[in-house]
């Protein structure tokens, strides 16, 4: 896998086009998602198979033993779908946070050009984004908050969620029920307030070098919310913010999710390779979010489920990028 900036322009366009492409319902997706009370399809977009899988499992794939392994399998499976079902011939790029930390909105990733992941949202009045459960470090309102109107995803429709919205703008409310079909525009409020604090190269290097055990590593990566510390994982989502990126449940509805989680996987991969003998199969944590309610420790033989998107594998199958279903490294 390569950094986003290393992709040729033709590859960026191909990747964006593949993401926006969706099979017709008769190609096998029509029976995959929840249905309304009369059996009416809530959405027939293939992309939403992935969004729904994340929504459905959110509370058992964050702050848990399987956080890293589940998202590794999830991101890899999405790349396979782009290739096998949508004709994409390139690679899943990662978003190197450190390169964009000081000015993300003008970076190659978010500058709104045809070769970006789309731009910021149009400006709409909104309050600060309360991203953390602790309420600390509410993100000051930026110059966006509205619909993305520049770049390849300017006309993209988000169909599912939000479940726990954080964008404090008019009209943003929780979907009810969770599986409700809720078509709307992609919204972002990109600022450097979060990224300049928690997405720098220095912070990523510190994360890798100073956390020798997996439990500490993945906890620091995800953030210490009680102290107001975002960590690189939460910081990536809230550099984009908006809707659905600011919703822990429906965040894959923003296509930049995949670049962010490829970088999460890359960071874990680098950490593993600092001491492969000790870290290749290192796991920590339990099977419930932040161990609430208290639960047993996770195990290598625990299954990773992606619903209709891929066969189940185990956590142990996902511990190496060169074993199990995988065969890739990062450049």
N, C-alpha and C positions, 0 to 999 in steps of 0.2 A: 504494500500500500504506500501511496505517496502523499505528500502535502498538497493541499488544494492549489497553491500557487505554482506547483510543478506540472499541473495538467495543461496540455495544449488547449487552445481555445475550442477546437473542434470537439475535444473530449468533454469539456465543461458543458457545451451545448447539448451534446449527446446524453450526458448524465441528467441534465435538467429535463430534456425531452422525455427520457425514459421514466423519470419520476412522475411526470404529468400524465403519461400514457396509462390507460387502464383497460384491461380486457373487457369485452362485452360480457354481460351476465351469463350468457350460455357457455362461456368458457370455464365455468366451474366455480365462480365466486358467489353466485346468487344464493347459495344455501349456507354461506359461511358466517354471516353476521346475524345479530339478534333481529327478530322481526317484531313488528308492532302487534297490537291486540288482534288484528284481522289477518295476521300473517304477511303483512305488506313489508317488503324489504326496506330497511332503514337507510341503506346505502348500497350501491352496487360497485363502488370503486374498489379496485384491488388494493390500493394504497391503504384503505381503511381496515383491511384485514390486520395489518401491522399495528395501526393505531389502537384498534379494539383489544388486541392481545395485550398491549401494554396497559391500557386502562384496566382491564380485567384482573391483571396480576400486580398492579402497582404496590400494594401493601405487603407483598411477599417477595419483591425483587429490589427493594431499597432498604438500606440499613440492615442488610441480611448477609448471610454467608454467600449466597449466590449472586450478589449484586454484580460483581465483575464478570463472572462466568456466564450468567444469563445474558447480560448486555453484549458480551463478545459474540455469543451464538446468534443473538437477535440482529446485530449489525451485519454479521457475515451472511445470514440468511437473506437479509434485504438486498445485499449485493448480488447474491445468486439469483434472486427474483428479477433484478434489473437486467441481468445477463440472459437468463433462460426464458423469461417471459416477455421482456420489453426490448430486446435487441441491443442492449448496451454492450459494448466490447471493451470498455476500459476497466478501471479499478475504482474501489471505494476510497476517495481521498479523505484525509484527516485535516482538521482545522488546528494548525499550530497556534495555540492561543497567544504565546509570547510575542509572535510577530505582529499581532494586531492589538495587543493589550492597551496601548496608549491612545489609539484612534481607530476603533473597530469600524465605525460607520464609513470611513473613507478607505478601508482596506479592500483588497481584491475580493474578499469573501462577501462583503456587504455594501459595495459602492453603488449597486443598482445598475451596473452595466449588464449587457447581454451575457457576459462571461462570469457573472457573480452568482451568489445564492439569493439574489434579490436585495433590494435596498431596505432602508428604514421605512416605517409607516409614515403616512402623512400626519401632520400635527393635528391633534385634537386635545382640548383641555382635559387634564387628568391630574390626579393626586399622586403622591409618592407610591411606589410599589412595595407593599409589605410582603417581602419574599420569605422571611423566616418565621417559623412558629413562635419564636421568642418575641417577635415584634421589634427586635433590635435592627439597626442599620436599614431603615426604610429607604429605598432607592429613590433619590430625587427625580421628579418627573423630567423626562428628556424632551427632545424636539419631535418625537413621533407619537405613538399610541394609536394611530389610525391604521387604515388599510395600506398594505404594501402596493405601490403603484408603479414601481420601477423594477426592471429586471425580469428574468424568465418566470418568476412566480407571481407576477402582478395580478393575474386573473385567477389564481388558484383559489379553490373553495375548500374550506375546512369543514368537515361534516360532523365530527363527533366532539363531545365535550362543550365547554370546559366543565370539569368536575369540581375543581377547587381554584377558581380564577383569582389572579392576583392583580391584574390590570385594573386600576381604579378609574375606569372611564364609564360614561353613560352607556347603558345597553349590555354590559358584560355581566351576565348572571350564570349561575350554575345550571347545567342541563338537568332536566327532570323528565323521565328517569335518566339514569346515567347513560343508557344506551340510546337516548333519543337522537333522531336525525335532526341536526341543527346546522344547516348550511350557512356559511358566513365567510367573510374575507379573512385572509391571513393578516394579522396585525403584529407590529413590532414597535418597540420603543428602545432602540439601540443607543446606549451611552457607554462612556468609558468609566463611569463611576465605580462599577463593580470590577470590570476587567483590569483597570489600572492598579487595583488593590489585591486581587486574588487570582489573576490569570497571567502573571508575569513569568518570564523564564526563571527568575530567581526563586519564585515560590514553587514552581514545578521541580526545580533542581533540589530544593530543600525537602520537598515531599519524598523524593526518591532516595536521597542520601541519608536523611535523618530518621527514617522510620523502618527499622529492621524487621519487625514482625508484621504479618499481614493484617492483623486486627487493627493495629495502630495506623498502618498505611491506608487502609480503605476507609477508616473513620475520618482521618485528616483529609483525605481526598473528597469525601462527601460533605464535610463541614461540621463544625461544632456550633450548632445553632444557639445553644444556651449562652455562648459568649459573643455571638454576633459574627462568628467566623464563617464565611461562605464556603471555603474550599474550592478547588478547581472545578469540581462537578457542578455544584450549584451556581458558581460564578458563570460558567459557560451558558447555562440556560437563561440566566438573568442579565447577561450581556445583551442578548436578543430581547428578552422579556416579552411583553405583549400577550397575545392570545393566538395559538395555544402554548407557546413555549414557556410561559409563566405558570403553567398548570402541570404539576408533577404527574398527573394521570395521562393527559392528552398531549404531552409535549412532542411526541413523534409526528404530530400533525404539522409541525414546521419542518420542512425538508433539511434545514441546517442541523437538525437533531443528529442526523447520521454522521456528519462531519465531526460534530462535538463528541459523539460516543466512539468514533474511530480514534480520536485523540485520547479519550479515557482509556481505551484498550491499549493504545500505543504506550501510554504512561505506565500502565500495569506491566506490559511486555518488557519495557526497559527495566523496571524494578525487578522483575523476575530474573532477567539476564545478568543482574549484578552478582547473583549468587544462585545459579541455576540449581545446583544440587539441593540446596536448602529451601528454595522458593518455588520450584516448579509445581509442586503439589500442595503448597501452603494455603490453608483456608482458616477462617476464623469467623466468629459470630454465631448467630442463631437463625432460626427460620422465620422469625417475626421482626417487623420493622422496629429497630432499636430495642429489640427484645421486649416488646410490649404487645400483648401480654408475654410473660416469661415463657420461654420455650426451650426445647433441646438444642444443642449445638448442631450446625449443619454438618453433612457428611459428603464425602466424595461420591458416594453412590446415590445421592439424592437426585431425582430427575429434574431436568430443565425442559419445560414445556413451552412451545411457541404456538400452541393451538393448531389451526389449520395450516400454518405456514411451513412447518417442518416436522419431521419425526422427533420424538423425545430422545434426548441423550442424557448423560449424567454430568454432574459437575466435574467429575474426574476426566470425562471425555473432552472437556473444554479448557483444560489447564495448560495446554501447549498449542501454539499456532501452527505447529508442524506435526500434529497427531490428531487422532479422532477424525472428524470430517474436514479439518482445516489443512491448508498448505499455503501459508503466506508469512512474510516478514515485513517489517517497516523500514523504509528508506528515509 
